[in-house]
Amino acid sequence: MTEWRKSSYSPNGTDCVEIGRGVGLRDSKAPAAHIALGTDAWSAFLAAAKADKLAR
C-alpha cells in the first residue's frame, strides 16, 4: 500500500495535492485516481516548479 503525503502548501485538509512515493500525484477529493509519474518525470516537474517555469 502506498503512503500518500499532502502538500504543505495546501490551504486546508480537504483541498490537497498528494504525492505517493514511486506512484504519482492525486487530488485528495478523488483519491481513487492518480496521475502516474516516474522518478525522472517527478524530478523534471520539481525542477521546473523551483525555476518558476510552469505555465500559469
N, C-alpha and C positions, 0 to 999 in steps of 0.2 A: 504494500500500500504506500502511496506517495504522501509525504508530508507537505502540505501547502502552506506557504508563508505569505502574509498580507503585506502590501507595500506600506512603509512608514509614512508615505505621503498621502495616503487615503484619508479623506476628511472625516469619516466615521466608520463604524464597524460593519455597515451593510453595503456600502458602495465601494468595493475594493477590487483592485487588481491583485491577483495572487500568482505566485510562481511556485512550481513544483520542480525541485532539482532533478534534472535529467529528463523532464517531461515536457514542460512548456508553461504557457500562461493561461489563466482563466479569469472570468468575471465571477465574483462571489455571489452575484444574483443568479447565475446559471452554472453552478458547479459541476453539472453532469458533462458539460462540453469543455474542451480546452483547445488551444492552438499549440500544436506540437512544435517545439524548437530544439534543434540540436545545439551542442556546445558552441560551434562556430557561428551559428546564426545569433545566439544569445550574446556572444562576445561582440559581434558586429553591431547589434542593437544598442548595447550599453555604450560602446564607443561613440556611436552617432548621437545618443542622448547626451552624453557628457560633453560632446563638442557642439551641442545645440544645433545639430544638423537635421533634425526631424521636421517634417512638414507640419505646419500649424493650420 
